[in-house]
Amino acid sequence: MIKACRKTQEFKKDPVKLAGVTSGRAEIASRKAARFASQLEHFGAQSDDPAFQAKLKDHADKVQEANEAMIAGNNEYVSAPEKAKLQKAFDDRIEELIAAAIGANNDAKWTPVVAARPEDFEIDGEVTDKDIDVSLAELIKACRKTQEFKKDPVKLAGVTSGRAEIASRKAARFASQLEHFGAQSDDPAFQAKLKDHADKVQEANEAMIAGNNEYVSAPEKAKLQKAFDDRIEELIAAAIGANNDAKWTPVVAARPEDFEIDGEVTDKDIDVSLAELIKACRK
């Protein structure tokens, strides 16, 4: 398309003499632009991300608007090719069409990030307290690295999605370990609690990725920058809360059969045991 536009701009070499061939060249450029707009919209529709779909549709519309403005500029110029004002206006419309297409192409190269899922990480063997601690530390480190986008939100938008994707994988793995760690317990309440924490960490993970996608779609918007940063903090908070609860191990009630009695039990033995029991309860 750019090549066709540049060919059309050759009218400037001799605006009056070349007016006759310029309309044909503009028509070719217009067809290239319309095809490009159609491809943009189709490319966006292939994504599962509604925001990306909408953004590419908007770009396609803007390219077509610039296309129609370029053709209107051509028609006005050809109607009076000797007028410098019309020549300049036509040339400006061609440049605007090129700029719209380049801007659309840049955004089309960005693909929305998809949140990693706990089921992507199969856990083999036992999960220990140390495993949970290590995964939490790695998750927080990845989140803090992602938050570096705040140093220059517009310039760093290009690398931030990759960092967010790494953090998402760390979060999904952590959630998978949490659920597995809870399942190792014989206590149903503890199992349910860790499963709930795993679900909340994954919800925060998905919200963080959604925040990334919205921010990267318009990195200059302070509101989206803040929302993304808030989602990262919420993911960290969810993970820390889960880790704290995971450190608590349910107590199992002792059983009478755990204590084998040898010999005779006296009244004094009963009194001593009662006193020790009451003392332990008071403690």
Beta strands, then each sheet from edge to edge (+ up, - down):
end
